[in-house]
Structure formats: C-alpha cells, structure tokens
C-alpha cells in the first residue's frame, strides 16, 4: 500500500520559500501568479494491506515526525 | 485558477531526505515502512481563467524555475 502525504504551512504562518518563488516568477516575467506556497510531499511504501490500520499508523507518523503540527497541516491519501 | 505542482526526484537519483525519513521512522518503531521518498509540493494562485494557457504557462515555470529537470520530474494539476 502506498501513502501520499502533503505537509503544508498553516494559514497565517510566514512562508519564505513561497514568497521567494513568487518573487522569482515575477522577476522572470510570469506576472499571472497571485500567490505561491511551498510544502512537502512524502511518499511511503507500506507493508500493510489493511487500510484502517495503515491510516492510523501513517497519521501517527505525521504527528510524531513528518509534520510540525504547531505550524503545519498534513493530509494523507492511501492507495 | 489554482495550480498544484508536485516535484519529485527521478528514479535512480539518490534521495537523502527520503532515506533519513525511512531510518527515523524505523528507529521510532514504525517497522511497516518499506521505502520513503520526499519531494516538493507547490501551490500557485493564478490570475488566468483559461485552462489551456494556464497549463502552458505553469509548465514553463516548472521547466525554468520550479524543477531541475535533469534530476526531477514534475506533475501539474489545475483546478
């Protein structure tokens, strides 16, 4: 089973990487970009084939290691 | 219009961040993880409302700035 995890900064948290992308794109002549935000994308290959237990385990991984829940949100897609 | 971009390392390219995640999860007792890979996730808010031109523009942004196409793949979702 494969888990796809998106970790993004919460609204209101300063996103210097996103701002850098915005400015760089603007400087390169792409003036159609109103805002940019950058997050992390993590793919995990899991041994588990049980969806419910895999979801619980990956959620725990996110809370304990992959995301800083003070400033970041995460979402999990299993397939 | 919103563009969601995933930038991931090509197969065969060393992924030290992914390896660090694998090892850290293993050390924390999550032994159900066979492999981990880390990529970037970028969200852009676009002024454009025309799907075809937006797709072309974002593709150009990826090739010129957001992805290093020598070692990275990218995928674009528009909505």
N, CA and C atoms of all chains as a GROMACS GRO file, in nm:
protein
  474
    1UNK      N    1   0.084  -0.119   0.000
    1UNK     CA    2   0.000   0.000   0.000
    1UNK      C    3   0.088   0.125   0.000
    2UNK      N    4   0.042   0.225  -0.071
    2UNK     CA    5   0.121   0.347  -0.084
    2UNK      C    6   0.050   0.463  -0.012
    3UNK      N    7   0.127   0.542   0.062
    3UNK     CA    8   0.070   0.660   0.127
    3UNK      C    9   0.133   0.784   0.066
    4UNK      N   10   0.049   0.878   0.028
    4UNK     CA   11   0.096   1.007  -0.022
    4UNK      C   12   0.058   1.113   0.080
    5UNK      N   13   0.159   1.184   0.129
    5UNK     CA   14   0.137   1.279   0.237
    5UNK      C   15   0.175   1.419   0.191
    6UNK      N   16   0.084   1.512   0.215
    6UNK     CA   17   0.114   1.653   0.188
    6UNK      C   18   0.127   1.726   0.321
    7UNK      N   19   0.236   1.796   0.339
    7UNK     CA   20   0.255   1.876   0.459
    7UNK      C   21   0.264   2.022   0.416
    8UNK      N   22   0.170   2.104   0.462
    8UNK     CA   23   0.167   2.244   0.421
    8UNK      C   24   0.164   2.335   0.543
    9UNK      N   25   0.214   2.455   0.528
    9UNK     CA   26   0.211   2.550   0.638
    9UNK      C   27   0.068   2.596   0.664
   10UNK      N   28   0.034   2.615   0.791
   10UNK     CA   29  -0.099   2.667   0.824
   10UNK      C   30  -0.114   2.810   0.775
   11UNK      N   31  -0.238   2.849   0.752
   11UNK     CA   32  -0.265   2.987   0.713
   11UNK      C   33  -0.212   3.082   0.820
   12UNK      N   34  -0.150   3.189   0.775
   12UNK     CA   35  -0.100   3.288   0.870
   12UNK      C   36   0.044   3.265   0.910
   13UNK      N   37   0.098   3.146   0.879
   13UNK     CA   38   0.239   3.120   0.908
   13UNK      C   39   0.322   3.171   0.790
   14UNK      N   40   0.426   3.246   0.820
   14UNK     CA   41   0.510   3.303   0.716
   14UNK      C   42   0.573   3.192   0.631
   15UNK      N   43   0.568   3.208   0.499
   15UNK     CA   44   0.619   3.106   0.407
   15UNK      C   45   0.727   3.166   0.318
   16UNK      N   46   0.852   3.173   0.369
   16UNK     CA   47   0.957   3.240   0.291
   16UNK      C   48   0.988   3.170   0.159
   17UNK      N   49   0.977   3.036   0.154
   17UNK     CA   50   1.002   2.967   0.028
   17UNK      C   51   0.897   3.006  -0.076
   18UNK      N   52   0.772   3.011  -0.032
   18UNK     CA   53   0.665   3.051  -0.123
   18UNK      C   54   0.685   3.193  -0.173
   19UNK      N   55   0.724   3.283  -0.082
   19UNK     CA   56   0.748   3.423  -0.122
   19UNK      C   57   0.863   3.432  -0.221
   20UNK      N   58   0.968   3.351  -0.198
   20UNK     CA   59   1.082   3.350  -0.290
   20UNK      C   60   1.039   3.306  -0.429
   21UNK      N   61   0.952   3.203  -0.434
   21UNK     CA   62   0.901   3.156  -0.563
   21UNK      C   63   0.820   3.266  -0.632
   22UNK      N   64   0.731   3.330  -0.555
   22UNK     CA   65   0.650   3.439  -0.610
   22UNK      C   66   0.736   3.546  -0.673
   23UNK      N   67   0.838   3.590  -0.598
   23UNK     CA   68   0.923   3.699  -0.647
   23UNK      C   69   1.005   3.654  -0.767
   24UNK      N   70   1.057   3.533  -0.761
   24UNK     CA   71   1.139   3.484  -0.872
   24UNK      C   72   1.057   3.473  -0.999
   25UNK      N   73   0.934   3.420  -0.986
   25UNK     CA   74   0.848   3.408  -1.104
   25UNK      C   75   0.815   3.547  -1.159
   26UNK      N   76   0.786   3.641  -1.067
   26UNK     CA   77   0.758   3.779  -1.111
   26UNK      C   78   0.875   3.839  -1.186
   27UNK      N   79   0.995   3.819  -1.131
   27UNK     CA   80   1.115   3.873  -1.196
   27UNK      C   81   1.142   3.809  -1.332
   28UNK      N   82   1.094   3.686  -1.349
   28UNK     CA   83   1.115   3.617  -1.476
   28UNK      C   84   1.007   3.652  -1.579
   29UNK      N   85   0.913   3.738  -1.540
   29UNK     CA   86   0.812   3.782  -1.636
   29UNK      C   87   0.680   3.708  -1.627
   30UNK      N   88   0.669   3.613  -1.533
   30UNK     CA   89   0.540   3.545  -1.514
   30UNK      C   90   0.455   3.632  -1.422
   31UNK      N   91   0.377   3.723  -1.480
   31UNK     CA   92   0.304   3.816  -1.395
   31UNK      C   93   0.162   3.768  -1.364
   32UNK      N   94   0.132   3.646  -1.397
   32UNK     CA   95  -0.003   3.593  -1.370
   32UNK      C   96  -0.014   3.516  -1.240
   33UNK      N   97   0.091   3.525  -1.156
   33UNK     CA   98   0.089   3.448  -1.031
   33UNK      C   99   0.055   3.540  -0.914
   34UNK      N  100  -0.058   3.512  -0.848
   34UNK     CA  101  -0.101   3.597  -0.737
   34UNK      C  102  -0.039   3.553  -0.604
   35UNK      N  103  -0.018   3.425  -0.587
   35UNK     CA  104   0.041   3.377  -0.463
   35UNK      C  105   0.103   3.240  -0.487
   36UNK      N  106   0.208   3.209  -0.410
   36UNK     CA  107   0.271   3.077  -0.417
   36UNK      C  108   0.297   3.028  -0.276
   37UNK      N  109   0.274   2.902  -0.253
   37UNK     CA  110   0.306   2.840  -0.124
   37UNK      C  111   0.381   2.710  -0.150
   38UNK      N  112   0.481   2.684  -0.068
   38UNK     CA  113   0.553   2.559  -0.085
   38UNK      C  114   0.536   2.469   0.037
   39UNK      N  115   0.513   2.344   0.010
   39UNK     CA  116   0.502   2.245   0.116
   39UNK      C  117   0.587   2.124   0.083
   40UNK      N  118   0.570   2.020   0.162
   40UNK     CA  119   0.645   1.896   0.140
   40UNK      C  120   0.551   1.788   0.089
   41UNK      N  121   0.607   1.699   0.010
   41UNK     CA  122   0.531   1.585  -0.041
   41UNK      C  123   0.611   1.459  -0.011
   42UNK      N  124   0.550   1.367   0.061
   42UNK     CA  125   0.621   1.246   0.104
   42UNK      C  126   0.544   1.123   0.056
   43UNK      N  127   0.614   1.031  -0.007
   43UNK     CA  128   0.554   0.904  -0.048
   43UNK      C  129   0.612   0.793   0.038
   44UNK      N  130   0.524   0.711   0.094
   44UNK     CA  131   0.570   0.596   0.173
   44UNK      C  132   0.518   0.467   0.109
   45UNK      N  133   0.604   0.367   0.097
   45UNK     CA  134   0.559   0.232   0.061
   45UNK      C  135   0.541   0.154   0.190
   46UNK      N  136   0.419   0.106   0.212
   46UNK     CA  137   0.387   0.038   0.337
   46UNK      C  138   0.371  -0.111   0.313
   47UNK      N  139   0.415  -0.190   0.412
   47UNK     CA  140   0.393  -0.334   0.404
   47UNK      C  141   0.246  -0.367   0.423
   48UNK      N  142   0.181  -0.290   0.510
   48UNK     CA  143   0.042  -0.316   0.547
   48UNK      C  144  -0.050  -0.317   0.425
   49UNK      N  145  -0.148  -0.405   0.428
   49UNK     CA  146  -0.250  -0.405   0.323
   49UNK      C  147  -0.387  -0.369   0.380
   50UNK      N  148  -0.390  -0.345   0.510
   50UNK     CA  149  -0.517  -0.309   0.575
   50UNK      C  150  -0.528  -0.157   0.584
   51UNK      N  151  -0.631  -0.105   0.518
   51UNK     CA  152  -0.645   0.039   0.504
   51UNK      C  153  -0.660   0.111   0.638
   52UNK      N  154  -0.744   0.058   0.724
   52UNK     CA  155  -0.773   0.126   0.851
   52UNK      C  156  -0.648   0.135   0.939
   53UNK      N  157  -0.575   0.023   0.951
   53UNK     CA  158  -0.458   0.026   1.038
   53UNK      C  159  -0.347   0.110   0.974
   54UNK      N  160  -0.336   0.105   0.840
   54UNK     CA  161  -0.235   0.186   0.772
   54UNK      C  162  -0.262   0.335   0.794
   55UNK      N  163  -0.389   0.372   0.785
   55UNK     CA  164  -0.424   0.513   0.803
   55UNK      C  165  -0.389   0.560   0.944
   56UNK      N  166  -0.418   0.476   1.040
   56UNK     CA  167  -0.389   0.510   1.180
   56UNK      C  168  -0.237   0.525   1.200
   57UNK      N  169  -0.161   0.431   1.141
   57UNK     CA  170  -0.016   0.433   1.158
   57UNK      C  171   0.046   0.556   1.090
   58UNK      N  172   0.002   0.585   0.969
   58UNK     CA  173   0.059   0.699   0.897
   58UNK      C  174   0.023   0.830   0.967
   59UNK      N  175  -0.099   0.836   1.021
   59UNK     CA  176  -0.139   0.955   1.096
   59UNK      C  177  -0.045   0.976   1.214
   60UNK      N  178  -0.010   0.867   1.282
   60UNK     CA  179   0.083   0.876   1.395
   60UNK      C  180   0.222   0.921   1.348
   61UNK      N  181   0.267   0.868   1.233
   61UNK     CA  182   0.397   0.911   1.178
   61UNK      C  183   0.398   1.061   1.151
   62UNK      N  184   0.286   1.111   1.097
   62UNK     CA  185   0.278   1.254   1.066
   62UNK      C  186   0.287   1.336   1.193
   63UNK      N  187   0.210   1.296   1.294
   63UNK     CA  188   0.207   1.374   1.418
   63UNK      C  189   0.341   1.370   1.490
   64UNK      N  190   0.410   1.254   1.483
   64UNK     CA  191   0.532   1.239   1.562
   64UNK      C  192   0.658   1.283   1.488
   65UNK      N  193   0.659   1.273   1.356
   65UNK     CA  194   0.783   1.302   1.284
   65UNK      C  195   0.767   1.394   1.163
   66UNK      N  196   0.670   1.362   1.076
   66UNK     CA  197   0.673   1.423   0.943
   66UNK      C  198   0.623   1.568   0.940
   67UNK      N  199   0.530   1.600   1.029
   67UNK     CA  200   0.477   1.736   1.031
   67UNK      C  201   0.498   1.798   1.168
   68UNK      N  202   0.519   1.928   1.169
   68UNK     CA  203   0.521   2.004   1.294
   68UNK      C  204   0.382   2.063   1.309
   69UNK      N  205   0.299   1.997   1.390
   69UNK     CA  206   0.157   2.035   1.391
   69UNK      C  207   0.130   2.171   1.455
   70UNK      N  208   0.232   2.232   1.513
   70UNK     CA  209   0.214   2.369   1.563
   70UNK      C  210   0.196   2.465   1.445
   71UNK      N  211   0.271   2.442   1.339
   71UNK     CA  212   0.266   2.536   1.226
   71UNK      C  213   0.225   2.470   1.094
   72UNK      N  214   0.210   2.339   1.092
   72UNK     CA  215   0.183   2.271   0.965
   72UNK      C  216   0.057   2.184   0.971
   73UNK      N  217  -0.012   2.178   0.858
   73UNK     CA  218  -0.121   2.082   0.838
   73UNK      C  219  -0.069   1.965   0.756
   74UNK      N  220  -0.134   1.851   0.768
   74UNK     CA  221  -0.098   1.740   0.680
   74UNK      C  222  -0.223   1.671   0.629
   75UNK      N  223  -0.210   1.610   0.512
   75UNK     CA  224  -0.320   1.528   0.461
   75UNK      C  225  -0.261   1.398   0.407
   76UNK      N  226  -0.338   1.291   0.418
   76UNK     CA  227  -0.290   1.158   0.384
   76UNK      C  228  -0.383   1.096   0.278
   77UNK      N  229  -0.325   1.047   0.170
   77UNK     CA  230  -0.402   0.969   0.073
   77UNK      C  231  -0.343   0.828   0.067
   78UNK      N  232  -0.427   0.731   0.083
   78UNK     CA  233  -0.379   0.592   0.074
   78UNK      C  234  -0.429   0.529  -0.055
   79UNK      N  235  -0.345   0.444  -0.113
   79UNK     CA  236  -0.394   0.370  -0.231
   79UNK      C  237  -0.321   0.239  -0.248
   80UNK      N  238  -0.768   3.060  -1.079
   80UNK     CA  239  -0.735   2.920  -1.101
   80UNK      C  240  -0.615   2.880  -1.015
   81UNK      N  241  -0.620   2.757  -0.965
   81UNK     CA  242  -0.517   2.710  -0.874
   81UNK      C  243  -0.435   2.600  -0.943
   82UNK      N  244  -0.305   2.607  -0.928
   82UNK     CA  245  -0.219   2.501  -0.982
   82UNK      C  246  -0.151   2.430  -0.866
   83UNK      N  247  -0.158   2.298  -0.866
   83UNK     CA  248  -0.088   2.218  -0.765
   83UNK      C  249   0.022   2.142  -0.836
   84UNK      N  250   0.145   2.163  -0.792
   84UNK     CA  251   0.262   2.107  -0.861
   84UNK      C  252   0.336   2.013  -0.766
   85UNK      N  253   0.364   1.895  -0.816
   85UNK     CA  254   0.448   1.800  -0.741
   85UNK      C  255   0.582   1.788  -0.812
   86UNK      N  256   0.689   1.807  -0.739
   86UNK     CA  257   0.822   1.789  -0.794
   86UNK      C  258   0.888   1.674  -0.720
   87UNK      N  259   0.922   1.569  -0.792
   87UNK     CA  260   0.980   1.451  -0.726
   87UNK      C  261   1.111   1.412  -0.796
   88UNK      N  262   1.199   1.351  -0.720
   88UNK     CA  263   1.325   1.305  -0.778
   88UNK      C  264   1.301   1.190  -0.875
   89UNK      N  265   1.375   1.189  -0.985
   89UNK     CA  266   1.363   1.078  -1.080
   89UNK      C  267   1.413   0.950  -1.016
   90UNK      N  268   1.362   0.837  -1.067
   90UNK     CA  269   1.409   0.707  -1.020
   90UNK      C  270   1.560   0.696  -1.040
   91UNK      N  271   1.627   0.642  -0.940
   91UNK     CA  272   1.771   0.623  -0.952
   91UNK      C  273   1.852   0.740  -0.897
   92UNK      N  274   1.785   0.853  -0.872
   92UNK     CA  275   1.856   0.966  -0.811
   92UNK      C  276   1.853   0.949  -0.659
   93UNK      N  277   1.968   0.963  -0.597
   93UNK     CA  278   1.978   0.946  -0.452
   93UNK      C  279   1.888   1.046  -0.380
   94UNK      N  280   1.812   0.997  -0.282
   94UNK     CA  281   1.716   1.082  -0.210
   94UNK      C  282   1.750   1.079  -0.060
   95UNK      N  283   1.845   1.162  -0.017
   95UNK     CA  284   1.888   1.157   0.124
   95UNK      C  285   1.777   1.194   0.221
   96UNK      N  286   1.688   1.285   0.183
   96UNK     CA  287   1.577   1.320   0.272
   96UNK      C  288   1.486   1.200   0.294
   97UNK      N  289   1.456   1.131   0.183
   97UNK     CA  290   1.372   1.012   0.193
   97UNK      C  291   1.437   0.905   0.279
   98UNK      N  292   1.567   0.885   0.261
   98UNK     CA  293   1.640   0.784   0.341
   98UNK      C  294   1.637   0.823   0.488
   99UNK      N  295   1.654   0.952   0.518
   99UNK     CA  296   1.651   0.998   0.657
   99UNK      C  297   1.515   0.969   0.719
  100UNK      N  298   1.408   0.991   0.643
  100UNK     CA  299   1.273   0.963   0.693
  100UNK      C  300   1.258   0.813   0.721
  101UNK      N  301   1.303   0.730   0.624
  101UNK     CA  302   1.297   0.585   0.641
  101UNK      C  303   1.364   0.541   0.771
  102UNK      N  304   1.488   0.590   0.790
  102UNK     CA  305   1.563   0.548   0.907
  102UNK      C  306   1.500   0.601   1.036
  103UNK      N  307   1.456   0.725   1.033
  103UNK     CA  308   1.396   0.783   1.154
  103UNK      C  309   1.270   0.707   1.192
  104UNK      N  310   1.185   0.675   1.092
  104UNK     CA  311   1.062   0.600   1.122
  104UNK      C  312   1.096   0.462   1.176
  105UNK      N  313   1.198   0.398   1.115
  105UNK     CA  314   1.242   0.267   1.164
  105UNK      C  315   1.287   0.275   1.309
  106UNK      N  316   1.367   0.376   1.341
  106UNK     CA  317   1.417   0.392   1.477
  106UNK      C  318   1.305   0.421   1.577
  107UNK      N  319   1.197   0.481   1.528
  107UNK     CA  320   1.085   0.513   1.617
  107UNK      C  321   0.991   0.394   1.634
  108UNK      N  322   1.022   0.284   1.567
  108UNK     CA  323   0.940   0.164   1.586
  108UNK      C  324   0.837   0.140   1.477
  109UNK      N  325   0.832   0.229   1.378
  109UNK     CA  326   0.741   0.207   1.266
  109UNK      C  327   0.811   0.114   1.167
  110UNK      N  328   0.790  -0.017   1.184
  110UNK     CA  329   0.864  -0.110   1.100
  110UNK      C  330   0.787  -0.152   0.976
  111UNK      N  331   0.677  -0.087   0.949
  111UNK     CA  332   0.597  -0.124   0.832
  111UNK      C  333   0.626  -0.040   0.709
  112UNK      N  334   0.736   0.039   0.714
  112UNK     CA  335   0.767   0.127   0.601
  112UNK      C  336   0.879   0.067   0.517
  113UNK      N  337   0.848   0.036   0.393
  113UNK     CA  338   0.949  -0.025   0.305
  113UNK      C  339   1.036   0.079   0.236
  114UNK      N  340   0.978   0.193   0.202
  114UNK     CA  341   1.056   0.298   0.136
  114UNK      C  342   0.987   0.432   0.156
  115UNK      N  343   1.068   0.538   0.158
  115UNK     CA  344   1.014   0.673   0.169
  115UNK      C  345   1.085   0.762   0.068
  116UNK      N  346   1.010   0.849   0.006
  116UNK     CA  347   1.069   0.947  -0.084
  116UNK      C  348   1.010   1.084  -0.052
  117UNK      N  349   1.095   1.185  -0.058
  117UNK     CA  350   1.042   1.320  -0.033
  117UNK      C  351   1.055   1.408  -0.155
  118UNK      N  352   0.949   1.479  -0.183
  118UNK     CA  353   0.951   1.575  -0.292
  118UNK      C  354   0.895   1.708  -0.246
  119UNK      N  355   0.875   1.798  -0.342
  119UNK     CA  356   0.821   1.929  -0.310
  119UNK      C  357   0.678   1.941  -0.360
  120UNK      N  358   0.601   2.022  -0.290
  120UNK     CA  359   0.463   2.046  -0.329
  120UNK      C  360   0.444   2.196  -0.334
  121UNK      N  361   0.403   2.247  -0.449
  121UNK     CA  362   0.390   2.391  -0.467
  121UNK      C  363   0.248   2.424  -0.513
  122UNK      N  364   0.186   2.521  -0.445
  122UNK     CA  365   0.054   2.569  -0.487
  122UNK      C  366   0.068   2.709  -0.542
  123UNK      N  367   0.010   2.732  -0.659
  123UNK     CA  368   0.012   2.866  -0.718
  123UNK      C  369  -0.132   2.914  -0.737
  124UNK      N  370  -0.158   3.039  -0.700
  124UNK     CA  371  -0.285   3.103  -0.736
  124UNK      C  372  -0.261   3.182  -0.862
  125UNK      N  373  -0.336   3.149  -0.967
  125UNK     CA  374  -0.314   3.214  -1.097
  125UNK      C  375  -0.429   3.309  -1.128
  126UNK      N  376  -0.393   3.421  -1.195
  126UNK     CA  377  -0.497   3.515  -1.240
  126UNK      C  378  -0.577   3.452  -1.354
  127UNK      N  379  -0.506   3.379  -1.438
  127UNK     CA  380  -0.566   3.324  -1.559
  127UNK      C  381  -0.687   3.236  -1.529
  128UNK      N  382  -0.788   3.243  -1.613
  128UNK     CA  383  -0.902   3.154  -1.600
  128UNK      C  384  -0.910   3.058  -1.719
  129UNK      N  385  -0.814   3.072  -1.810
  129UNK     CA  386  -0.813   2.985  -1.928
  129UNK      C  387  -0.720   2.866  -1.903
  130UNK      N  388  -0.780   2.748  -1.905
  130UNK     CA  389  -0.708   2.628  -1.866
  130UNK      C  390  -0.587   2.598  -1.955
  131UNK      N  391  -0.607   2.609  -2.084
  131UNK     CA  392  -0.500   2.573  -2.178
  131UNK      C  393  -0.379   2.664  -2.162
  132UNK      N  394  -0.404   2.796  -2.155
  132UNK     CA  395  -0.291   2.889  -2.144
  132UNK      C  396  -0.225   2.877  -2.007
  133UNK      N  397  -0.308   2.853  -1.903
  133UNK     CA  398  -0.251   2.836  -1.768
  133UNK      C  399  -0.160   2.714  -1.765
  134UNK      N  400  -0.203   2.606  -1.826
  134UNK     CA  401  -0.125   2.483  -1.825
  134UNK      C  402   0.010   2.506  -1.894
  135UNK      N  403   0.005   2.576  -2.006
  135UNK     CA  404   0.127   2.604  -2.080
  135UNK      C  405   0.222   2.691  -1.996
  136UNK      N  406   0.165   2.792  -1.930
  136UNK     CA  407   0.247   2.884  -1.851
  136UNK      C  408   0.310   2.812  -1.731
  137UNK      N  409   0.230   2.732  -1.661
  137UNK     CA  410   0.282   2.663  -1.543
  137UNK      C  411   0.389   2.561  -1.584
  138UNK      N  412   0.367   2.497  -1.698
  138UNK     CA  413   0.468   2.403  -1.748
  138UNK      C  414   0.601   2.475  -1.770
  139UNK      N  415   0.592   2.596  -1.825
  139UNK     CA  416   0.714   2.674  -1.848
  139UNK      C  417   0.780   2.714  -1.715
  140UNK      N  418   0.697   2.751  -1.616
  140UNK     CA  419   0.751   2.784  -1.483
  140UNK      C  420   0.826   2.666  -1.424
  141UNK      N  421   0.769   2.546  -1.441
  141UNK     CA  422   0.833   2.426  -1.386
  141UNK      C  423   0.967   2.403  -1.453
  142UNK      N  424   0.970   2.413  -1.587
  142UNK     CA  425   1.093   2.384  -1.659
  142UNK      C  426   1.201   2.487  -1.628
  143UNK      N  427   1.159   2.614  -1.612
  143UNK     CA  428   1.258   2.721  -1.595
  143UNK      C  429   1.299   2.746  -1.452
  144UNK      N  430   1.210   2.718  -1.355
  144UNK     CA  431   1.243   2.754  -1.217
  144UNK      C  432   1.214   2.644  -1.114
  145UNK      N  433   1.094   2.588  -1.120
  145UNK     CA  434   1.049   2.509  -1.005
  145UNK      C  435   1.111   2.370  -0.997
  146UNK      N  436   1.143   2.312  -1.112
  146UNK     CA  437   1.202   2.178  -1.112
  146UNK      C  438   1.336   2.180  -1.182
  147UNK      N  439   1.426   2.096  -1.137
  147UNK     CA  440   1.552   2.073  -1.206
  147UNK      C  441   1.531   1.947  -1.291
  148UNK      N  442   1.503   1.967  -1.418
  148UNK     CA  443   1.457   1.853  -1.500
  148UNK      C  444   1.567   1.750  -1.529
  149UNK      N  445   1.690   1.783  -1.490
  149UNK     CA  446   1.796   1.682  -1.503
  149UNK      C  447   1.772   1.568  -1.404
  150UNK      N  448   1.729   1.604  -1.284
  150UNK     CA  449   1.712   1.502  -1.180
  150UNK      C  450   1.569   1.491  -1.125
  151UNK      N  451   1.480   1.581  -1.168
  151UNK     CA  452   1.346   1.581  -1.109
  151UNK      C  453   1.236   1.570  -1.215
  152UNK      N  454   1.128   1.504  -1.177
  152UNK     CA  455   1.004   1.504  -1.255
  152UNK      C  456   0.907   1.602  -1.192
  153UNK      N  457   0.813   1.650  -1.272
  153UNK     CA  458   0.708   1.732  -1.213
  153UNK      C  459   0.573   1.694  -1.272
  154UNK      N  460   0.467   1.718  -1.194
  154UNK     CA  461   0.333   1.699  -1.246
  154UNK      C  462   0.248   1.817  -1.203
  155UNK      N  463   0.152   1.853  -1.287
  155UNK     CA  464   0.072   1.973  -1.266
  155UNK      C  465  -0.076   1.934  -1.263
  156UNK      N  466  -0.147   1.980  -1.160
  156UNK     CA  467  -0.293   1.966  -1.157
  156UNK      C  468  -0.353   2.106  -1.151
  157UNK      N  469  -0.445   2.132  -1.241
  157UNK     CA  470  -0.512   2.263  -1.241
  157UNK      C  471  -0.656   2.246  -1.195
  158UNK      N  472  -0.704   2.346  -1.120
  158UNK     CA  473  -0.846   2.340  -1.084
  158UNK      C  474  -0.902   2.480  -1.061
   0.00000   0.00000   0.00000
